[in-house]
Amino acid sequence: MKLNNGTKALLILLCLSLAVIGFLVKLPSNFRQIDKELHSVFYFIAAAFINLLFVNKNFIRHIVISISLYLFGMAIEYAQEYSNKYFHKKIHGRYDIEDIQANLKGLVLFSIFWMLLIIILFVYQKFKFAKVDDSSD
């Protein structure tokens, strides 16, 4: 099923809205000890999801998506700090540079995975076409 760009943008907007709500709600105590890992996993999955929707082996688009997600993560951290001050009670945690670093870790890990996948697909296609050319002789 192929989605048009408007549908893709609406889907991304919906997911980002849910992510904002999710990041502003305090984590249950069971998950607090793995908060950084959850940040990394979320940003890995978010990068994979958005890249699958919008990127077709385009390195520039991949970089734009990664930078956008990184800035989104920074904005969420600032929003958490602001919401605590605005509502005069602790709704969520504080601004945490370690969360931003964990976000970046997830994005970097996905970028490595994505580049390896692109290289493997490139080599596979070259091998496939070389094999077809050899069989036509």
N, C-alpha and C positions, 0 to 999 in steps of 0.2 A: 504494500500500500504506500503510495507516494503522497506526501503531505505538501500542500503549497506553503509558501513562506509566511503568509498571514496566520495559518493554523500553527505552524512551528513557533512563531513569535508568541501567539496566545498560550501555547503549551508551556513555553519557557517562562512567560510572565506568571502563569498559575503556579508553576513549580517554585519560582523565586519567592512568590508571596508566601507559599507554605514554608519555605526555608526560613524566611524572616521570622514568621510566627514561631517556628520551631526553635530558632536560635535565641529568641527573646524569652522563651519559657525556661524556667529553671529545670535542670536535669534531675531526674530521680536519683536518690543517693546511691543506688546500686551502680549507676553508670559514671559517677563522678571520678572514680579512680582511672577510668579509661577515656576521659574527655579528649585528650590530645589525639589518641588513636581514632576516635570517632570523627574528629575534625578532618584528619588525613583521609579517612575512608570516604567521608561525605564529599570532599573536594575531588578526590579521584573519580568517584561515580558521577558527580556533576559534570566534570570535564569530559568524561566518556560520553555521557548523555548528549551534551550540547555539541560535541564534535561529531557524533553520529548523525545528528540532525542537520548540521550546517556545513561540515567540512568534507570535502572530497579530495583528500591528499593535498590540500592547500596549506602550506606551512604558515603563510601570513595569517590566514584566518585562525589557525590553531593558536598562534601567538596572541592574537587579539582576544580570543576566548580566554586564554590562560590569564592574561593581564586583567581582563574584565572580572573574572572570578576572584582574583587576588584582591582587587580593589573592593569588590563586593564584601569579601571577608573582613577587610579593614573597616568598611562602613558599618558592618554588623557589630563589630567590637565597639566602635564609637557610639552606636545606637544603644547598646547595652548600658554603657556608662551614662549616657544622657538620660535614658529612661529611669535609671535609679535616682538621678538628681531631680528629674522632672516630677516624678510621682512621690518623691520624698520617702521612698521605701525601696528595699532591695527586691526587685522583680527577678533579676538575673544576677549573674556574676559581674565582675568588674572588667574593665578593659584589660586584656591579657595578651601581651606580646607573644607568649608561648603558643596561644591559640592561632595567631597569625602565622607563626613559624610552622605549626602543624598543617595549616591550610596550604602553605607553600610546599611543604613536603609532599602532600597528596598530589598537588599540581605537577611537581617535578617528576614524581614517580609515574604519573599518567603520561607525561610528555616522553619519558624514556620508553615506556611501553608502546606509545603511539608511533614513535620514530622507528623502533624495532619492527613493529608490524608493517609499516610502510616499506621499510627496506626488504623485509621478507616477501611482501607482495610484489615489489619491483623485481627482485631476483627470480621469483617464481614465474612472472610474466616473461622475463627475458629468456629463461630456460624453456618455457613452454613454446615461445615463438621460435627459438633456435631449433628445438626438436621438430617443429612443423616444417621449417625450412630444410632441415636435413632429410626428412622423409619424402620431400617432393622431388628430390634428385633422382 
